[in-house]
């Protein structure tokens, strides 16, 4: 059965009911079996699982990430969930999976990297050097672009992840005249990045 897209209250109630059922022992195994041949059901279950903050939901979401192509507007929340709630011992698998996407469009990569950074910060862990270097290369490349949208994306990535390697590429943006509307943000970003970086 399905609900009309306009019936937002009913959709919300159904999502809450699904979330509560998924918290029951054994429900993820059953739900996976029932939805194994229907990608749209799997997508809905993965989306609802973002509201279940435990290891079982994180495993389901990560399994879904491994089998489906995730749109940019969802990749950040799903990767964050997996990296936040999987056991620490499984984090290398998440980082390895993420590395397969370093050829995606910059906005996609940025969303993924920022999600990994937030998740590891929340659990008081650190990103491996390879992921940090990936972020540094991406931020530096974006800050060197001619497109202000790309420069802003690089600036936001550098500021949130406190990427020390992006400090020097930020200086021309902060002191130059090519991107007047970005100068104040660039100055603030420079000031927020410590000499030691991550």
N, C-alpha and C positions, 0 to 999 in steps of 0.2 A: 504494500500500500504506500501511497505518497500523500503529501500535504501540498496544498496550493501555495505557491511562493509568496502570495500576498498575505497569507494567514500567519503573520509573524508570531502571534501569541501561541498558537498551536505548535508551530515549529519549535519554539523555545521549550514548551512543556515536553514534547517528544524527545528533544535533545537531553533534557534533565533526566528523563526516565531512562534513556539509553545509557547515560553516564552512570547512573546509580546501579543499573544492572551490570555494567562492566566492572564495577568494584567487587562483585561477588566472585568467590573462588571458582575457578574453572570456566568462567564465562568467556574469557578471551579465547580459550581453546575452542569452545563451541561456536562462538561468533566467527572465528577464522574459518572453521570448517564450512559454515553456512554461506559465507561470503567469498569463498576461495575462487569461485568461477565468475564472480561479478565485480569488476573493478570499481564500479560506481558505489557499491555497498562498502567495499574496502575503504574507499576514499571517505565516505561518511563516517565509518567507524574510526578511522585515523583522526578525522577532524574532531569528533566527540571525545576521543581519547586525550586530547589536549587538556581537558578538564579533569582528568584522573591523574593525580600526581603521585605515581608510584612506579616501581620497576616494571611491572607487567605491562602497563600502558606504554612505557618508554620502549620496551622491546617490540611491541606491536607497531608503534610508530616507526621505529628504525627499520623493521622488516618491510614496512610499506615503502619507506624511502628507498630501500634497496631494489624494489621491484617496480617502481613507478617513476615516471618523469614528473617532477614537482614544479608547478608554476612559481614564478618569482615571488608572488604575493603570499605564498604559503611556505616557501622553503625556510624562511627565517624562524617562524613559530614552530615548525615541526623539528628542525634541527636543534633548536634551543631545547625543546622538550626532551628529545632523545639524549642530548648531552647533559642535561640537568638531572635526569632521573635514572639513567642506566647506572649500574655499579661502576665504580672508578676503574675497575679492571677492564671494563669494556670500552672505555673512552678511546684507546688507540684505534679500535675498529671504526669509531665515528670519525676520527681525524683522517684515517686512511680513506674512508668513503668520501669525505669532503674533498680530498685532494684530487679526486677524479673530475672535479668541476672547475678546476682552475683555468679552463679554457672557455668558460661561459661568459656571457656579456658582463661588463664590469659591475652593473647594478646587482646582478644575480650573485656574483662573487662577494660583493660587499655585504649583502644581506646575510649570506651564509657565514662569513667570517665574523661579523658582528654578533650573530647568534651564538656562535661557538665561544666568543669572548665573554659574553654576558653569562652564559651557562657555567663556564669554568670559574668566573669571578664569584658567582652566587654560591658555588660549592667550595670556594677557597682552594681551587686548584689552579694550575697554570697551563697555558697552551704550550705545546712542543715547539721547539725552535723552527721546524719546517713550516708550521702554520704561521708563526710570527713573520718569518721571512717572506712568505707568500703575501701576507697583508702589507708588509713594507713595500714590496715591489709594486703591488697594485696601487697603493696610495701614491707613491712617487710618480708612477706613470700617469695617473689621473691628474695630479697637480701640475704636470707638465703639458697638459692638453690645452687646446685653443678654445674648447667649448666650455663655457662657464658652468653648465650642468655637470660636466665631468669633473671640473675642478671642485665644485661644491661637494660632490660625492667623495672625492679623495680627502677633502678637508674633514668631512664628517667621520670618515673611517679612521683617519689619523687621530682625531680628537678623542673619539670614544675608546679606541684601543691604545691610546697614549704611545704612539709609534715614534720613537726617538729618531729613527732613520728618515722620517718624513719632515723633520723640523726644517732642515735646510731648503727643501723644495717649497716649503710654506712661506719662507721669507720673501721671495719675489712677489708672491700674491699679496702679502701683507704690506709690502712697501712700494709696489708698483702701481701703475695706473690702468693696466689692461682690464682689471676686474674691480672697478670701484665699489660695486655693490657687495663684493665679497671681502673687502679689506678688513672691516671691523671683525668679522667672523674669523678671518685668517689670523689676525693679531691675537684674538682670544684663544684660538687653537694653539698658536705658538706658546702662549703663556701656560697652557694646561699640560703641555708635554714635558715631563721631567727629562733631565739629561740621560738618565739610565733607561728610559723607556719602560717596557713591560717588566 
